[in-house]
Amino acid sequence: MLTEFNEHIKENLPYLCNHHLLVAVSGGIDSVVLVHLLKQLKLKFSIAHCNFKLRGKESDEDEKFVKSLALSIGVKFYSKSFKTSIKKHSTQMAARELRYKWFDELLLKKEMKYVLTAHHLDDSIETFFINLTRSTGIQGLLGLKNINENTIRPMLIFSKSQIFSFASKNKIEWREDSSNKSSDYVRNKIRNEIIPVFKQINPDFTNAFKKTKDFLNDANYIINEHTKKIKSENLFRDKNGNILFPKNFLIENQRTLHYMFKDFGFNDKNQIIDLCNATTGKMIESKSHQILSNRSNLIVQEKIDNPECYFEIHESGIDHPINIKFEKGDFNSKATKTCFYLNRIDIEFPLILRKFKKGDVFYPNGMEGKKLISKYYKDEKMSQFDKEQQWLLCNKNEIMWIVGRRTDRRYSKTNKSNMKIEVS
């Protein structure tokens, strides 16, 4: 097992050898065996242990055991106790969230890059069944990932029986978690009651699952490559970087919708179909993205948390959120999408760069009278996303320029101007 583990690290996870790792250790056989494997390969690591106080004295004894293990092999030990007052069916999920949040904090504080967990092949089988009960696509049937952002699971190549065999052969001690015998939790019920039935039908079920997982991985690869191909051929981006999907194409290719939108956090293809048939302006959201129905397209935009929408601009210019620079000279040119000509005496620094506010008006160059910015947006058939991303350049409370679109005639000069404002 040590040889196989060493080859696995060298072939698939060689970068682990160049970093100090954080290893999650509960005290159970899986994580303790992982510690021994890493130690024998002379990898650099520290140990992290979570005590959720769910089994009273037994939980505290687990912590003492892991601390003693760390001391005996000469690695740093970190522990944290958590108070959990959560309904039984939610305990495991809540504990997981607390655990990984703390791991992330440790990685940042101690300048480590990866956390290693001891999940193995049998854990992946359990995840397969859990996802099967929740309605899932191929991705959910693949079980656990070897790599999930900064979490690495190097033991997924081994079954539980292999881990037991290694521990027995090397006389490794570990702690037993009495709660694993209970079938109160979904994962335990699958482990204790469902998987044994499959092993009765096929004693080599674990290896059979491993082969099935390989087949599913191949199928998933083919689907993803096909999805990339049809995306590249049928979607396009607007000037703001938003992704546009033609509605007609989506309606005609409904079987591909799950795969085209899952990376944006949308897994229900019926939700996408409904949006294709919705009126302009309707929007749906996931945790990471939002999709807008806009005439003949669906527009996908990544969410931005607390976007800044007010900036002061001095004569030296700015380079965020857009690049704006000022140039003095003698100009006789008309405004373009990227350049605006005016007289320096007409403005007072700092200028203001901001987003739309209700009631905003300007005096469009080439037109008489004034116009509501909202009416201009509507006439230009700007999408909701376009409106949200549009910048307005202002002199005090007066709008000078709908940046990249239309200038205000009170400021714009076509000849004998002495200042150029340029955006990029």
Helices and strands as residue ranges (DSSP letters): H 2-12, G 14-18, E 21-24, H 29-40, E 45-51, H 57-73, E 77-81, H 88-109, E 115-116, H 121-133, H 138-141, E 147-148, E 151-152, H 160-169, G 178-181, H 186-189, I 190-194, H 195-201, H 205-234, E 236-237, E 243-246, H 247-252, G 254-256, H 257-261, G 262-264, H 269-276, E 283-285, E 289-294, E 297-302, E 310-313, E 324-331, E 339-342, G 344-346, E 351-354, E 361-362, E 371-372, H 373-379, H 384-389, E 392-395, E 398-402, E 406-407, E 417-423
